Amino acid sequence: MSLGADDEYYAELALARARKDAILTSADHGKDEVLAPRTLGDRNGYDSFDYDCYESQQWLNYQILKSDRQDGWIETLRWIMLAAVGFCTGCTAFFIDAVVKYIVKGKFWIISEIFDATDTTNGRGNFWTAFLVWLGMELFLCSIAGYLVCYIESCAAGSGIPEIKCRLNGIRMRRVLRLKTYFTKVLGVLFSVAGGLPVGKEGPMIHSGAIVGAGLNGLKSTTLGFDWLKHRPNSRMRAFRNDVDKRDMIAAGASAGVAAAFGAPIGGVLFALEEGCSFWNVKITWGNFFCAMVSSTTINVWMTGINMDVDFGLLSVPGMITFGNFAVSEATAYNIWECPYFIIIGCVGGLIGALFNHINMKLTVWRLHNVNFSSHRRMLEVMTVALVVSLFSILFPYIANDCTAIANPYNSYPLPPTQLGDRGACYAKDCKCEAELRGAIIQQSTTKWNYDCLYDPDLKDSLVQFACENYHYSPAASLSFNKGDEVIKGLLHNPEKVNMGTLFCFFSIYFILACWTYGIGVPSGLFVPSLIIGAAYGRFVGQALDDANMLSGQGDTVSDRLGVYALVGASAMLAGMARITISLTVILIECTNDVQYAVSIMLAVLFAKWVADCFNHGLYDIHIHLKHVPLLEPFSEKEMFLIQARHVMSSLNETGGPDYRVETLPKVCKLGDIITLLKETKHSSYPVVGYDDVFIGLMRRDIPVSYTHLTLPTKRIV
């Protein structure tokens, strides 16, 4: 009976413990027993890369004879290539973000025209017409994303981060870095985000950047049958056609993807270091940072072309998602005695993240057995999820029916009432007031006009009118009936409290939907859904503490500080799900553009990871294990310390099939023997032995294959 995906994952650990017990038992009895070799699993589609440099005599002679001028040309080409990877990744991010922006704008404009709310009436009378139109648009957009993945390229599903992590650590997964995968990923994530699914653009951007880096490094496309260097044997670009340089370019592309997504070039470099690469040096650090800076600057420049509020070229939009402006004042600062609150938020956030990972793992195992083997079933699941998400997004605010007057009408699209200035209210962009005055007046803003300094440009798109009359908005619609990045801004910057019941219901339902969505047949990132779940959780805690008078103090302005708790909750949730620490802290600091939150973010991230690690692995690692990828973990379980190579390798006298016996080559042998060995076996490398079978070297499979131009099996045993 074959094991399920999750059963096999835990069976590895049980097998290791059994070997440990057997080894200890034999040692106690003075025996030197050799355990039976482990049966090799099916590694179809996977291959290993060797990132070590073989210092053969030919290689040494080549390095010595190379002139300084040749080295200079190669280094110059390397920097040009890094700039090209950053530029192309930034352009990709701009294309995705711009198209999503206009599709979503058009979608919401159609619904607002159907609602047709005025100053005195709302649009609930036209709700069911808007309901049907909304479902039609959402299902149409999601069907495109699902079709691209389910019927064109299945490798484009998910975020792509697990696959890129495996590639950077020496595991080749077929079709992951193909040009076909790139276009499927870009177009698919565009329609899945525009279709309202609880997914993000940020994870797929990392995958897209890695594909760009791999493609530009070799100037070759298997999808198009294109090889620019095929008829250029003396081109200097051939110096980059090796596994090491390709790995470095993929790492640079991944860093550029993070930088373009969050406007965080330093965080992008740290993400590639922490989550992806196990091979690193100073040259890679500087190259990745340069590539990430080019990517962030590129999308920054292009975004000013479609942003009517700024002049073209004014670098004010560094990434696809920003958290808005956090004003440095007493209104947004926090006290040292609030750090225990942040630690508790981090611990609970770790529990929520671990629960998310556990539920998603069970769902993924179910999909492996019941859905993923059929393209039609995967497509049906996509449409089912899209229908449920669409129903939630429009029915949730309709049922809540929570229209609320906007504290400052300048935050809404309609112009503020002309008589507002006569009432002593300041609603201009350059409005000035003290932090204490702002906090005190906001508390009365829902009942009186005597407020001041309530304009916040980050709230203009975050307050959704839905079916409310003019100068009113629906807090529930601002959560469910809105773009993901605008939901985050609303949770971080809206000074008015959200109904606790509304907030809790949204958190619970969105948690389930996001957990269900990750893994279906569409490109999907998890950064934005995790940030939304965490921000809703953190804001709920902040409002609860304020209601319990546990935040108030002399001179404090609590309302603005609710956004700090939302930020801390978002950090905790993302750390509990992905188990990233240093890079996450730096990314969030770069997104807020304010270092004053470094301590609170760091505390939440560290405690969330520590708590979550007590229950399971990060979600990306879980998906790597479920795919049976033979990735060597950076840290082994203690039960594996006593396991030796002889316990997992085949023996010389084993009579199994040709793929399982050890094959060696003598130092001097006939060409015919090598060709026969290559045809009969599928190993990646062959040990070269000398007298008395003493190991003297290793011959990789691709070297004799390229020399002899043989058509041989491509499947290899890792």
N, C-alpha and C positions, 0 to 999 in steps of 0.2 A: 504494500500500500504506500503510495507516495505521500510525502508530507506537504502540508499547506505552506504558504510563504512565511507566515508568522511562526508556525511550528518549526520550520527548518532553521529559522533565525535563532530560536532559543535552543534548538537541538545542538548547534555548534558549541554552545557553552556547556551543555550537559556532557557532550563528548569529551571536551577538554577536561572537565572535572573527573570523568571516568579514567582518562589516561593518567591524570595526576595520581589518583588513588592506586592505580595499577603499578605505576612507577615507584611510589612510596612503598607499596607492599612488597614488590620484588627487591627493593633496596633493603628492607628490613630482613628478608630471608637470605640475603647474600646472593641473589640471582641477578643475572644480566639478561633479562628477558627483553625481547624486541616486540613491541606491540604491532599488530597487523596494520598495514597501511590503510589510511582512510580512502574510501571510494571517492573518486573524483566526481564532482558535480558537473552539471551541464553548464559550460561557460560559452555557449554559442553566441557569437557576435561580439565577444570581448577579446581584447588583445592587450599586451603589455608593451610599454615603451621603456627603453633603457636610456636613462639620462646621464649615465656615467660616460666619461671620455676614455676611449681605448687608446692608450699611448703606445701605439705600435711604432716600429722604426720608420715606416713610411709617413706616419703622422708627425713624428718628431722632425724628420727631414723637411717636411712641408712647412712647419712652423718656423724652423730656423731660416729657411730660404726666403720666406716672405719679407718683403721690404716694409719699412715704416710707412711709405706712401700707400702701399696696398692696405695696410691696417687703417690708415686714415680715411681712405675711401670707404672701407667697409663700415667704420664707425659713423661716418657722415650719412651713409645710406640707412643705417640703423635709426638715427634720429629723425630722418625724413619719413621713414616708415612709421615710427611712433606717432609723429604729427599727423600722418595720413589716417592712422587708426583712430586717433582722437577726433579728428575732423569728421570722419564718416560716422562714427558712433554718435557724435553730437547732432549731426544732420538726421540720423535715424530717430533719435529722441525727439527732435523738433517735429519731424513729420508725424510721428505717432501722437504727440501732444496736441499739435495744431488740428489735425483731422478729428481727434476725439472732441476737442473743444467746440468745433463748429457743428459736429453731429449732435452733441448734447444740447447746444444752444438751440438748434433747430427743433429738436425733440421737445424741449420745454416750451419753446415759443408756440408750437402747435397746441400743446395742452393748455397754455395760458389763454390762447385765443378761444378755445372751446369753453373754458370756465367763464371768461368775459366778466370778471368781477369789477365793480365800480366802487365809488365812495360809500354807497349806502347799501349795496346788496352784495352777496357772495355768489360763488359759482356752483354751489352744491346742487342746484336744480339741473345743471348740465353734467353732473358727475358721471353718470353711466355711459354717456357718449364718450367722455374723456377716458373712461375706464377701458372701453373696447379699443379705442385708438391706441392707448398706451400699451395694452397687451400685444396688439399687432406689431407695433414698432419694436418693442423689446424682443419678441420672439423672432422677428425677421433678422435683427442684428445678431442675436445669439446663434441663429441657425447658420449664418455665414461663418462665424468663428468655429462652430462645431464641425461644419462640413470640411473646412480646411484641414483640421486635425484628423478627423475620423476617416476621411477618404483620400487625402492627399499626402500628408506627412505626419505620422503619429509621434515622431520624436519632438515635435513642437509643443506637445502637451505639457502643462505644468509650468513651473518657473524656469527650469533648466539649470538651476543652481546645483542640484546633486550631480548632474552629468558633467558640468564644468569642473566641479570639485574632483571628480574621479579623473578627468582628463589631466588636470594639473598635477595629480599625484601618480601619473603613469599608467592609467587605464584607458584604453581606447574603446569607445562605444560607437558603433557604426551609425553613420548618417547624422550624428549629433552636430557636426560642424560643417554640414553641406550648405550650399547656397540655397537649395530648395527649402531646407529647414529654416534658414534665415527669413526668406520671404513669407513662409507660412507663419512663422512666429510673429513677425511684425504686423502683418495684416490680421492675424488671428487675435492678438492682444488688443489691437485697435477696436475690433468689433465686440470683443467680450467686455471690455471696459465701457464702451459706448452703449452696450446693451444692458447695462445696469447690474451685471453680476458682481458679487462681492469679491472682486479680484483687483490686483494692482498692476501697474505698468512697470514697476521697478525691477522685480525679479526677471521677467523676460528681457529687460534691457541689458542685464548682465550677460545673459545667454547671447543676445544679439551682438553685443560688443566683442565677446569671445570669438564668435564666428567671423566678424570683420577682421580681427587680429589674425586668425588662422588663415583666412583667404589672402590677405595682403602680404603675409609673410612668404607664401609660396607662389603667389601670382598664378594660381592654378584653380580650376573648378572642375570637379568630377561631374557635377550636374550638367554643365554646358559642354563638357568635353574640351575644355580650353586649357592650354598650357603655354603661357607666354615665353617660357624659357626653353621650350622644346627644341627650337632651332637656333638657340643662342648658347652654345656650349661654353663660351668664354665670358658670359655675363657675370659681373660681380654679385648679382643677386643670388647666384647659386650658393654663395657662402651661407645663406640663411635657410637653405633646404636641409635642415637637420632637426631632430627631435627637440634638442635643447632650445634653439632659437624660436622654434614654433611654440614651445611651451611658454617662453617668456612673452611672446607677442599675445598669446591667449590670455595670460595674466594681465597684460597691459590693457587689452580690450575689456576684460571684466572690470578692472579699476575704472576705466573710462565710462562703462555702463553705470556704475554706482554714482560717479561724479555727475553724469548727465541727468540721472534720475533725481538725485537729492541736492545737486549743487554743492557736493561735498567731496572735493578732490582728495583731501587728506584722508577722509573716511574711506574713500574708494581704495586707496593704496592699502590701508590697514585691513579692509575687508578681504582683499585678495591674499594678504599675508595670513590673517587669522583663520579664515574659513576655507581658503583654497589651496595655497601653495605649501608644499613641504620642502621645496628647493628655493632658497632665497639668498640674495647677497646685496651689497650696496648698489651695484650697477642696476639691478632690477628695481630697487627702490626708487632711484632717481628717474629711471626711464618710465616707470609706471606713474610717478607723480607728474612728469611732463605730459604724458599722454592724457591723464585725467584732467589736467589744467586746460589743455587744448579742447577737450570734449566739453567741459563746463563753459568755457568761453564761447565756443561755437553755438551751443544752444542758447546762451545768454544773448548773443548778438541777433540770432534769428528770431527769438521771441519778442524782441523789441519791435520787429517789423509788423507783428499782428497785435501788439498792445497799444491801443490808442491813447493810453494815459501817459506814456513816456515818449520821448524823442528816439528815433532810430539810432542805435549804437550806445544808448545809455544803459550800461550794464547793471540792471537791477533785478533780473530774473535768472538766477544762476542754475536753476534746475527745473525738472518737470513738476516737482512738488515742493512747496515751501510752507512753513508754519506761520507765516505772517510776521509782523513786527512786534517784538516783545519790548515795550517801553521800560527802560531802566528807571524805576522810581520806587517809592515806598509802597505804591499800590501793588506792584508785582514782586517785590522782594519777600523773602520768607525768613522766619526766625530760626535760630539754632535749635530751639526746643521742638521744632516741627520735624527734625530729622528722624526721631522714632516713628512718626507717622509714615514717613517715606519708606522706612525699613519694613514696616508692616505691610504697606502697599506692595512693596517688592516681593515679600514672602507669599502673599496671597496671589499676586500676579504670576509667580512661579507655579503655584498650584493650578491656576487657570490654564497656563500654557501647557503644563504636563497633561492635564485633562484633554485639552485640544489635541495634542499629539496622540494620545491613547485612542480617542474616538476616531481620529482620522486614520490611524493605522488599521483599526478594525474595518473601517469602510473600504480602505484600499485592498485589504485581503479579500473582502467580499467581492470587490470589483474584479480582482484577478481571477476569481473562480467563476463569476457569473456574467461579467459585462465585457471586459477588455478583449476577449478573444473574438468578438464580433464587432465590426464597424457599425452595423445597424443598431446594435444594442447600445453602443457608446453614444451614438447620435440621439437615440431615444432618451437616454439619461440626461444628455445636455438639454434637450428641450423640456424635460420634466423639471429640472432644476431652474431653468429660465422662467418657466411658468410660475413656479412657487415663489421665486424671488420677485417677479413682477407683481404678483398678487399682494405680497407683503408690502412692497414699496408704495403702492397707491392706496391699499385698504387701511394700512396702519394710521396715516394721518386722517383719513376719512372717519374712521371709528373714534379716534381721539377727539376730533372736533375742538381743537384747542387754540383757536385764533386769538392772537395777543397783539395789542397795540405796540408798534415799534417805538422804543424809547426816543430815538432820534430819527425822524422820517428821512433825514438826509442819507441814512444807511440804505434806504429803499430806492428802487429805480424811479418812481414818480418824484417829482420835485416837492420839497417841503412846503407846507402851507405858507402863503405870503404873510399872514398875520403872526407867524411864529416869532419873528423878531420883536414884535411889539410886546410879547409876553416875557421878555428878558432872557430868552433861551439863546445859547450860543451853539450854532450848528455848522460853523465854517471849518474848513480843513485846518486852519491855523489857530484854532481855539486854544486858549491857555487857561489852566487853572491848577490849583494845588491838588496834590494826591488825596489829602484828607477830605477836601471839599468834594472831589469827584466821588469818592466812596460813599460819603454821607448822602449825596444827592441822588445817586443811582438807586438807593433803597426806596426812594419815593417816586421813581420815574414812571411807574405803571399807573399812578393815580393823579399825578399833578404835572403841570407843564414847567414848573420852576426847577428845571435841571440844567446842567451845564456840561460842556466838554464831552459829549457822548459820541462824537463821530469816530468811527473806526473803519478805514477803507477795506480792511480784511473781512468785514462782515457784510459787505454789499452783496456778494453772491452767496453768502452762507445763510441768509434769512430768506426762506422760500415762502412766497405768498400763498401758493396752492389755491384753495377755493375761498380764501378770505378776502374781505374788502380791502380797498387801498389803505396804505399806511398800517397794515396789520400783517402778521406772519404766523405761520403754524410751526411751533417748535418740533412737533412730531414729523412734519414734512421736511423740516431742515435736517432731520436725522436720516430718514429713510428715502425721501424723494429728492435726492441731491447727489452730485458728484462726490466721490470719496474724499478728495483733497479738500473740498469745501466743507464737508462734514467735520473733518479734523479741525479746520480753522474755526468753525462755529463752536466746537467744544472747547477750544483753547482760548477764544477771545470774547465770546458773548458774556457780558457782565451780568446779564439777568439769569436768574436760576431757572432751570428746566424742571418741570414736574417730576418728582422722584419716581412715581409709578410709570410715567412715560419713559424715563431714562432706563429703568430696570427692565421693562418689557423689551425695549429696543436692544439692550445689551444681550439679553437672553436669546432672543430670536435671531439676531445677527450672528451671534456666536455659533449657533447651530447651522445657519445657512452657509457661513464662511467655511466651517469644518466640512460640510457636505460638498461644497463646490470645489475645494482643492483636490485635484486628482481626476476630475472629469475631463472629457475630451476637448478642452479649450486651453490656450495659453493663459496662465494665471499666475500672478504674483501674490505673495502673502504679506508683504510689508504693510500696505495700506489697510487691508482688513484687520491685521493685528493691531495697528495703531488706532483704528477706530474702536475696536473692542476695548483696548486698554484705556483710551481716552474717556470713553463712556463710563468704564468702571472707576477710573480715577476721579472723574467729576462727581460721580455718585458718592464716593467716599468724602470728597471735599465738601459737598453740600450737606451731607449727614453730619460731619464734624461741625460745620457752621451752625446748623440747626440745633446742635447740642451745646452751643456756646463754647466750643473747645478751640476755636480759632480767634475769637474776639479778644482784643486787648486795647489798651490806651494808644490812640494814634494809629491803629491798624485799619487798613482798608481791605476788607475781606473779599468783596465781590470780584475784584480783578484777580485776586490770588487763586480763585477757583481754577483758572486756566493752568496754574502751576501744578495742581494736583492731577489735572487731566494729562499734562505732559509726563508726569512721573508714572502715572498708570499706563500710558502708552509705552513708555520705556520698559516697564516691568513685563508687560504682556509679550512684547516682541522678543525680549531676552528669554522669557520662559518658553517660547515656542522655538526660536532658532538657536538659542544657547550661544549667541555672540555677545561679547562684552566690550572690549576696547574699541573696536570699529563702530559698534552701535552707539556708544557714548559720544564718540567724536562726530559721527554723522548727525546725531540729534543736536549737538552743540552748534554745528555748522548750519543746520536747518533753522534753529532759533536765532542764530547770529548773536548769541548772548552767553558769555561764559559764566554768568552768575548762577546758572542752573546746573553747572558741572557736578557739584557735590550731590545734589538731590538725584540727578539722573544716574550717577555712578552707584550710589547706595541702592537704588531700586534695581538696577541691572545686576549687580553682584549678588544680592540676596535672592533675586528671582532665579538666577542660574543655579545657585547653590541648592535651593529648595527643589527646583525642577529636576536636577540631576539625581536626586534621591529616588526618582520614580521611573524615568525612562530617558532615552536619548533625544537629541534635537530632531526636529521633523525631517530635515534634509538627510541626516544619517539614517533615520528610520526608513526612508524611501530608498536609500542606497542598499540597505540590507534586504528590503523586500524585493528588489530587482535582482538579487543574487549577484551583485557586482563584487568581484574578488578584490576589494579595496583593503589594503593593509592599514589598520588603525594606528594612529600615532602612539597610543598607549595600550598595552595588552592587559588582559585580565590576569590577576595574580595566579589563577589556576594554570596559565599557559607558560609560566616561567620555567618549568621543568620539562616542557616538551622540546625535543630535539628534532633536527631535520630528518633523521632516520625514521621518525615516527610518522611522517606524512609523505615521504618519498617512496617511489617504487624501488624494489630491489633489482639487482643485476640479473638474477636468475628467475625473475617472475615470468610466468608463461602467459600473461594476459595479451590483450590485443596490441597492435603496433603503437597506438597512441599512449599506452600506459607503461611501456618498458623504457628503461633508461638507455639512451643511445649515445655513444661516444665516437669520436673520430681520432685516429692516430695522427701524429704530427706530420707524417708523410703518407699520403694515400692517393689512389687513382681517382680521376675525375668521374669515371663511371660509377664508382662506389658512392661518391657524394650525390650524384644525380639519383641513383637508386634510393638512397636514404631520404632524400627530399621528397621523392614521389610516394614513398611508403609511410612516411610519418608526417606529423603536422606540428611538431614542436617549434617554439619560437627560437631557441638557441640549442647549440650542441657543444658539450664539453670536449675540449681537445686534450688528450692525455698522451703522456710519454711512456718511458720505460716503467714497467710494473704498475701501470694504470695511475700514474701520478698526474694530477691535474696541472696543466700548464697554461690554459687559456680557454676562451669561449668564442665560438663562431656563431654569429647571428644568422638567421635564416635568410634575411633579405639580401645579404651580401652575395652569396653564390647565386641566388635567383636572379639578381640584377646582372651579374656577369655572364650567366649562361642563357639569359632571356627565355627561361622556361615558363610554361603555363602550368602552374602547380596549384594544389588546393590552398585556399586562403585562410581556412579555419585553422587556428592554432590553439595549443594547450598552454594556459598561463601557468 
